[in-house]
Each structure stands twice: as structure tokens, then as C-alpha cells.
């Protein structure tokens, strides 16, 4: 039976913590390295609903993309939701491990899974390559098998991603023919200029803000924009991460059972018109 230390070693061989941004907090959050691990739940967010799912399934470890703690703390008392979560996990012998920006820039990583989910085929290259290894980096650039209208690509992207209350927001001429696409899982504001310079037809990402998006679209010659829910753009990575861990572990004689959480942890759970609220 593998230990938590064995599983962490394999996860960090896939998603090297040295690749994480300096401000990030990745790796083992809680758990006894000597504890046995049989079942691993993969999820985007370390929240109560995910912890409950893990406990109900009998998981020994949760692997999340988002960190529970990004800043230093002086207490994990159960007076906050994070403290309560830590207490619940420890009481139920469930470990928590995070792969965040180190998974974003991995090859393959978060954006590779997103690219495949929305229909990109063939080779993928980083939108913003890492300085130490151009095979890794933020975002991915790829192509559709054939040109389609922006409206059709948006429909395909919506079908390929998990459903969220907000759906997809599209900026651009819906009749425009598109084929070369850039994607970036999670918040993509910082890559708007990079996407323009890459000469792609569409940039699909999440968390685009009004002013940067407006200024971007007012400058002619750039790609169309598609803004998806942050959670939805990162969820496809879970299946890939689980598959990679299972494969590399099996090659070393380590057997673990993995499961991808389908719990929607996007913060927004509905949309409404003003008339609906009167």
C-alpha cells in the first residue's frame, strides 16, 4: 500500500514545485506522510463540499488546483471556513495537496487540457513560454481542424466545458472565421497583449475585466475574446492529472484509485434579469 509520501513524490515529479510562482503555495497542506493512500479525489477548489465528497467516498487524499492558504497564518482554529476545513480533513484522516502555478506551466498542464476540451487538435505550444524551458509555460496555442465561425467555435467550447451559471461571454464578430486559437486556464488578463502578438483568431480564458477587455476590443486587428468561468477552464485538467498520476504510479508498482470531482465549485450559481428580482 503506498504512503502519502510516495504519492506526493510522484505528484511532484509531474508538477515540480520549483515551477511555481514565488508568491504561490503548493505541495502538501495537511496529512501524515506515513499514512496509507488508497483513494485520491481530484478537485479544483479546497472547499467544504469537496471535503464532504472525499469523506463520503472514503478518500485518503484530495488533490486540488487552488491552494487553501496563499498567505501566512497564525491559527487554523475552526472559526473560519479554512480552519474548519483543516479540522474536518484531519479528523477524517484526509490529506490535502495542491498543484497550482506549477501545474499551469507544466507540459502538459492546465491549458493543454483546456485546449483539447474546446476542440483544438494537433501540436500545442505555450502562449508565454517559460524562460528556462520553452516547452513549458502559460497558456497554449493550437488550431481547430478547419476554420469555423466565431459563433460555432463558441458553441463547441461551451459543449466541451462543464456547464456554469454564467456560460461563456463572447466579444467579436460572430461571423468571423477562426481557426488559430489561444487558451489559458484561469485568469487571463495578463496575457491579452501576448495573445494579440501571437496573431491568433481567438483568445479563450477566464476572469476578463471590463476595462482591459474593452480597450483590447477597441484596438483593431486583434483576436476575438471568449470569457469562461474560472472553475470551468481549469476543471478539464483534473482528468489529465489523475490519469498521469495513475500511469506513473502503476509503472512503479504503486496502485491508487482516483476520482475526479464533478461538484461545481464556481462561486456563481445563477443569473437573473433585473425584472426577476422585483
N, C-alpha and C positions, 0 to 999 in steps of 0.2 A: 504494500500500500504506500503510495507516495506521500511525502510530508508536504506541509505548506512551503517549507524551504525549497524542496525540489521544484514545486510548481512556480514559485517566484523566480527561481533560477532560469527556468525555461521561458517564462514571460519576459524577463529582462534580456534574454538572448535574442528575442524577437523585437522588442521595443526597448532599446538601450536607454537607460535613464540619462546617459550623457548627452542624448539628443534633445532633451527637454530644455525649454527656455529657462533662463536664470531665475525668473520670478515664479516658476511653476512648482508644484508639489506632487511628485509622482512616486510610485512604489507602494510598499506595504504600509497601510494605515493602522490596522489592528489585526491581531491574530498571533497565535503561538507558532513559531517556525517549526516546532517539533510535532504539531498536530497533524493527524492524518487527513488527507483530502481525497474525497471520492467524487463529489459533485460540485460543479462550478457554474454559477449563474453570471451571464454577461449582460450588462445594462449600461445605459448612457449616464444616468444620474443616481447618485447615492442618496436616495430619499426613502421615507418610511414605507411607501407602497412596494418598493423594490426589496427592502429588508423583509417585509412580511411575505412576499412571494418566495424569497430564498428560504426562509424558515419553514414555510408550508411545504416546499418541495424537498426539504432536507439537505439543502446546500451547505457545504463546508466553507465556501469562499464565494465572494462576489467580486467580479472584475468590472469596474466602471471606467468610463472615459473621463468624466468630470471628477475633479478632486472634491473631497469633503471639506478639507481645510486648505486654503491658499495663504493664509496669514497665521502668524504665531498666536498661540492661545495660552492662557494661564489656567484654564479649567475646562474639564469635559463634564461638568455637573449636568444632570438631566433637567436643567432649567431652560435649555434651548433645544431646538429640534435637532441640532447636530449632536449635542450631548446625549439626548435621549436615544438617538440612533446608535451612537457608540455603545451605550449601555445595553441596548437591545441585542446588538451583534455579539458583544462579549458574553452576555448571559446565555446566548444560544450557540456559543462556540462557532460563530461565523466570522471568518476573516474578511477583510476589505483591502483590495489592491486597485491602484489607479494607474492607467496609461493614458496620458493626456497629450501634451505637445510632442512628446516622443513618438506617439502613435500617429500624430498628424503628419510628421515629416518622414515616417518610415516608408520603406519600399518593399512591399506595398503597405499602404496605410489608409487612413480615414478617407482621403479624397479619391483613392483608387476604387474603393468600394462604392463611393457615391457616383463616380463616373460610370461604372458598369450598371448601377441601378437605373440611371437615366438613359441608358442606351448607347453609350459610347463603346466602340469596338476598336480593335487593333491596338497599336502601341500607345502608351500614355507617357507623357513627360511632365516633370514638375513645372508648375507655373512660375514658382520662385525657387530655383534650386538652392540647396544648402551649399554653403561656401566650401565645406570640407569634402562633400561628395555630391556631385551633380545628379546622381541617380535618385537622391532623396530630396525632399523639400516640400514647401507648402503648395497646396492646390495641384491640379492636374489639367493637362491639355490633351484633348483627343478629338476624335471625329465620329460622326454618325455614318452609317453605311452609305447613305445617299442624302442629298440635300432635301430638306423639308421646310415647310413654312414655320415661322416662329410659333404660331398658334399650335401647329401639330406637335412640335417639339415640347411645348409646354404641357400639352395633354399627355404625351408619353412620359415626361418627367413626373407628372402628378400620379400617373398609374404606377410608376416604378418606386415611388417613395411611400412610406407609411402615411396614412391619412391623418391630418391635423385640422383643428378648427379653422385655422387661417388659410389653409390651402397654399397656393402659390400666387405671388404678385408678379406681374409681367410689365416691363417697360420697354416699349419699342413698337415698330410697325409689325402687326401680327401677320401680314402677308409676306414679310421679308423672308427670303430663302436663307437657311442657315445650315451649316454642316460642321464647321470647326468650333468646338465648344471648350470653354474653361470652366472648371468647377472648383469649389473649395468648401470643405465641410466646416460648419461653424461660422462665426462672424467673419465676413469677408471685406469689410470696408477698406482695410489697409491694402488690399490687393487690387483696388479699382484701377489705379494707374498702371499696374503691371499687366492687368488684363487688356487694357487698351493697347499697350505697347506690344503685346503678343499677337495682335491682329486677329483675334478670334471673332466669331459672329455673335456669340452669346457668352455671358458670364453668369453662372448659376452659383449662388451662395446663400448665406443667411444673415439676418440682423442688419440689413442695409438701412441706413438712416436717411431721413428726408433730405437734408441739405446736401450731403455728398452725392446722393443718387440724382437729385435734381440738377446739380452742377454738371455731373457726368453726362446726363442725357442732353443737356443744353449745348454740349460741345459736340459738333458733328463728327461723323466718321468713326465713332466707337461702336462697341458691341451692344446688343440689347442686354437687358438685365432681367434675371429671374431671382426673386427673393423667396426662399422657402423657410419653414420653421427650423430653428437651430437644431432641435432634437431630431427632426426628420432627416437632416443632411448627415447626421453622424450615426444614426441607427444602423444603416447598412453595414458599417464596419464591424459590428458585433459578430455577425455570422462568419466573416472572414477571420477575425481574431480567434474565435472559438475553434474554427477549422484548423488554423495554423497551430494553435496550442496542442490540439488533439493529435495532429500529424507528427509534430516534432517530438512529442512525448512518447507516442507509440513507437517511434523509431529507436527510442532508448529504453523500451520495455516498460514505460510508465503508462498506466491506463487510468484515464479520468473520464467522467461523463459530463458533458457540457450542455447548457441550455441557454438560448437567447430570450431575454425577457421581452414580451410583447406589451408590457404595461406602458401606456402612453404617459410620459412624464413631462410633456410640453406644458408650459405654465398656463397657456390659454386653452380653455375648454369649450368655448362657444363664441359665436359672433352674433351681433344684433344690430338692427337698424334703430335709429332714434325713436321711431314710432312704436317699436316693440317694447320700449321701456316706459312708455307713458301709462 
